[in-house]
Structure formats: C-alpha cells, structure tokens
Amino acid sequence: MKRHNFSAGPCILPKEVMLKASEAVLDFDNGLSILEISHRSKSFVDIMEKSRSLALELLGLEGKGYKALFLQGGASTQFLMVALNLLEKRAAYLNTGTWSDKAIQEARIYGEVLEVASSKDANFNTIPKGYTVPSDYDYFHCTSNNTIFGTQMKSFPKCNIPMVCDMSSDIFSRKLDYSQFDLIYAGAQKNIGPAGATLVVVREDILGKVSRKIPSIMDYKMQISKDSMFNTPPVFSIYTSMLNMEWLKDLGGISAIEKENNKKAQLIYSEIDLNPLFNGYAKNEDRSKMNATFTLTNQKLKETFETMLDEEGINGLNGHRSVGGYRASMYNAMPLESVGVLVDIMSDLERKA
Ligand SMILES: *Cc1c(COP(=O)(O)O)cnc(C)c1O
C-alpha cells in the first residue's frame, strides 16, 4: 500500500534522496560506506563544505557575513546555546507556543528574559501582533512556525537588536528576506534531512560580545573556526541533508517549492473551511503552511474517519497532545497528491455522515 506520511518530525524526505542516501550507506567511496569513512577525509570535508554553502545559497545569504554550521543536540540545544553566546544581561522573546516557551526557560538560566508578547491565553492558536521590540536588549528571539499549534509568523518585527529565529519546521519552505535575521537555527529532521544534525546560520559580527566563558563545543566562534568540525559531526545526517538541499536547488530553490507549499496549504484549508465536519484550530490569518491543525466537530465519527485514514495509508495525522485532533504536516517533500488523498477522505466522510 502507498503510504502518505503526514508526520510532524522526523518526517517525509524525497524518495530519490533516500535512495541516494541508502546507496551511500553500502558504497560511498570505492567500497567504503558513508558510515565508516573518516570525517577528516577529503570526501567528507567536501560534503561538509558543500552542505554549508548550499544552506547559505538557498537562503540567499552568500557573501553577506553569515556562516553556516551543522551542529548536534537538535534545536533544543540551540535554546541554551543562543543564550550562552548572546545573552549578556537580558533578552526579549516572543512566546508563540511550546517551543518558544522552552527557549525562554533555557534563556532564563543565563539572564533576564522579557516576554514581549504571548498567545498563551489563547492556547497559542494565534500569533501576537502590535508589540514592539525594545532596543535596549541583547537580542530578540522568535519561532517562525509553531509545529504543535499550527501557526506561522507571516511577518517579522522591525528590530534594532539582533533577531534570532527558530525555523525548525519551516526553513527552506518560503521566500523571506533571510538577511533580516542575525541567527537562524533548525533541527534537521523537519525540512532539512534526518535527525542528528542542526543547522545554524549566524552573522559573525554579532558574536564575541558576552563576557562569560563559553564551553568550547557550545561556542559558535569556536565552531566556525573549526569549520563545523570541532568534534565528529553526524556524518550521515549531514550527507543526507546535502542531498536534500541539492534536490531543492535542482527543483528551483525556495521560490519553486513555495509555490507547491502554497497549493498544498490551499487544498487542505479550503476543505477544512468548507467541510462542516472539521474545524481549523489556528486563527485563519496565522495558520501555518507546514502544519495544518484541525478537529472533528462530531466525535462520533472519529472511528470511521480514522479507519478511512488507515485504509488509504495516511500516517502520522494525530495532533499533538496539547491540541488534540489532527495535524497534517506538509513539509517540502510532501507531494500535492498526498494532500489530495487526505482531502478526498475528508469529503467522503461528509458524504457518508
Ligand atoms: C521540533 C522542533 C524543535 C525541537 O527540535 P529538536 O531538534 O528535537 O530539539 C524546536 N523548535 C521547533 C519549532 C520545532 O518544530
């Protein structure tokens, strides 16, 4: 049976990327596996360099003072690494969901945190608006896409201080002026590659301004000076991420994939809006093009609906426990047809009910 993987992460990757990655597991370099070659070998150093430059190229940040790093520990480690490297006294955070909340908790270990705005009272079904970012703070931190609640920032505030963004679940999915950010981070397992690597893109001139001693492995400057190889990097995750970035580049880059992502979002949201059996969770103007969250209006249909999903090979549609209902994650590799299969089931359910 063909499976349609709507999982929030780890998640779908393009089939051809997985094929190439699996070939490299068996034979990458004259009979040697990608899993056994030295990370100091020329062939892996080339992969690391290519990955770092592809990330900057796709984001339109080449030659603009940024460095790309592939680190470990996931986006969750960036919650503290950002604060360690940038928080001298106090930082400003926008609280739009579970992940921002966690980033705030970690930053509080290192200094004072101001929540400039929060949508907690609305259980994060919306993005706060009308706040201002103060200029006398060390940096401003936001989360571009809220994977759990299905909201997404459509615009970003004007900032006189460095702007840091957790883009774990929508990096490479839409055109933005990425140079408005000074530091971007993203765990690989949503739109970049397999779990294990974390992409960090940082403007070098914001670093080196805090007075604390930073442990070497946590120090962006150290990681930059070691070309992202302070210690053994997650070679397989980085190699597969490189293949995935090449796939995206060949497709026409972010502007090409954005058109596909728009079509998928349009398809699912128009079904959610028109079908009386479903309610969208996120406020319309803030809803995410990557993760669509919705609930059934009639719980009696739950079993029927879920049986239909199983029969058509729909995987990973359960909502996060803090929201309930369903969540369709439609990252870059998700084909429009798969969203079509889901939407057909939703409209079949309406006919049956
Ligand atoms: C998944 C996710 C994280 C956590 O990523 P890990 O790599 O598992 O630490 C953080 N932020 C956002 C927005 C996410 O979607």
The ligand as a Tripos MOL2 file, in Angstrom:
@<TRIPOS>MOLECULE
LIG
   15    15     1     0     0
SMALL
NO_CHARGES

@<TRIPOS>ATOM
      1 C1         10.7840   20.1050   16.5400 C.3       1 LIG1
      2 C2         11.0590   21.4730   16.9790 C.ar      1 LIG1
      3 C3         12.0240   21.7670   17.9570 C.ar      1 LIG1
      4 C4         12.7900   20.7000   18.6800 C.3       1 LIG1
      5 O1         13.7490   20.1800   17.8610 O.3       1 LIG1
      6 P1         14.8040   19.0910   18.3690 P.3       1 LIG1
      7 O2         15.7330   19.0300   17.2150 O.co2     1 LIG1
      8 O3         14.0420   17.8290   18.6250 O.co2     1 LIG1
      9 O4         15.4480   19.6000   19.6060 O.co2     1 LIG1
     10 C5         12.2500   23.0860   18.2710 C.ar      1 LIG1
     11 N1         11.5730   24.0730   17.6900 N.ar      1 LIG1
     12 C6         10.6340   23.8330   16.7490 C.ar      1 LIG1
     13 C7          9.9150   24.9870   16.1110 C.3       1 LIG1
     14 C8         10.3450   22.5290   16.3700 C.ar      1 LIG1
     15 O5          9.4150   22.2890   15.4380 O.3       1 LIG1
@<TRIPOS>BOND
     1     1     2 1
     2     2     3 ar
     3     2    14 ar
     4     3     4 1
     5     3    10 ar
     6     4     5 1
     7     5     6 1
     8     6     7 2
     9     6     8 1
    10     6     9 1
    11    10    11 ar
    12    11    12 ar
    13    12    13 1
    14    12    14 ar
    15    14    15 1
@<TRIPOS>SUBSTRUCTURE
     1 LIG1         1 GROUP 0 **** ****
